[in-house]
Amino acid sequence: MARVLNTHWHVLSILEAIYVVVMFCYFRTTCNVAVNDQPFSTEWLWHPITTTRGEEASNLVCRFGHVMAFVLAAWIIGREGLRQINVPITQWANLAVMSAALVGSFLNLNVTLYLAPVLVAELAAAWLLHQETSAKYA
């Protein structure tokens, strides 16, 4: 299974990057899972979560989230270049970036929900690669 993942890692990364950009920037919904009122009044951190549930569909991510979607997508695709040249810090850097994305997503629980499939895929992939590496040196 890990060999399959290694051969198709580029495809997984591209799909994850597209998913992040679409969900953060273009996805519109009437379902709002945010539990707090608007804590930020700045233009960049204003979360459009104050709309009433069930009304017109809208994007529930702030402008900062839109920018960070492209940053995260760039990392997800760019890390492939690091893997190709065997940079040893790639796994730790990936863990740091994904952890920062998770912590940042708590600003808006809608984003946390959108990010969950990517984090699960990343954890599963890391576990499979770890299993293969452990078996190789056992």
N, C-alpha and C positions, 0 to 999 in steps of 0.2 A: 504493500500500500504506500509506503513512504517513497519507493522508487517512482510510483505513478505520480505522487505529489511533486517529487523533484523534477520530473519531466514536464509537468503542467503547472509549475509554480508561476510562470509568466502569465498564463491564462487566469489563474486565481487572482493574481495581483491586479491585472487589468480589470477584471470583473469587480473586485472590491473597490477600486478607485472610481469606476463609473458609478457604482452603487452609492458611494459616499456623496459624490457631486450631485447626483439626481435627487437623493433623499434630502440633502441639506438645502439645495438651491432651487429645485423645481417641483418637488413633491408637494401637493396641496391636499389638505384634508379638513374635515369638520370635527374629527376626533382629537380632543385635546387632553393629554394626560398630565399636564402641569398642575402642581398642587398649590403653588404659591401665587400671590399677586405679583405684579410687575415690580421687582426690587430695583431696577435700574432705569434711570431717566435719560441717560445719554443716547444719542442717536445710534451709535454702533452697538450698544448692548441692549437696546429696547427689543424685548421679545414680544411678538404679536400674539400673546396668549390671553389677552383680555377679552377676545371675542367670545361670544356666547356659544356654547357647544351646540352643534346641530345646525348652525346657520351656514352661510356661504363658505365654501372651501377656501382655505388660504394656506400659505406657507408659514409655518410656525417657528422659523429659525431667524435669529437676528442677523444683521449685516456682518458682524464679527464671525458668526458661524458660517456664513456664506464664504468669507475669505478663508477661514480655517479649513473648510471642506476642500478647497483647491490645494492648500498647503499639505493636508493629510494625503490627498490623492497623489500629489507630487512625491511625497515620501514613499508611499506604497509602491509606486512605479520606480522611483529612483533607487530604492534599496536593491533592486535587481542588478543594477550596475555594480553595487558593492559586493553582492554575492558572486558576480561573474569574476571579479578580481580577487576573491577569497579574503576580503577584509574580515579579520576575526571578531571585530566588535559589533558586527551586524546584528546578532541576536540580542545583545544587550541594548543596543541603540533602538532596535525595534520595540523591545519591551518598554523602554523609557518613553518613546513616542506614543505608543498605544496606551500606556498608563496615563500620560498627560492628556491624551484625547478623552479617556474615560473620566478623569477628574474634571476636565473642562466641560464635559457634557452635562455635569450636574447643575450647571447654570440654567439648563432648560431640560426637564425630564423627557420632553418629546425627542430631543436629540439623543438622550441616553437610550431610549427605545430604538431609534433609528440606527444607532451605532452597535447595538447588541449583536446582530448577526456577523458583523465584521470581527468583533472581538472574539466571538465563539470560533469562527473560522481560523483566526490567528492562533488561538490557544490550541485548537486541534492540530493545526499544521506544525506548530512548535513541538507539541507532544510527539507527533509521528516522526519528526526529524530527530528528536532526542532519542527515541526508541531505536531508530536506525543507527545513529551514532553509537549508542551504548552497545548494540549488538555487534557492531564492527570492531569495537575494542575489547569485547568480552572474551 
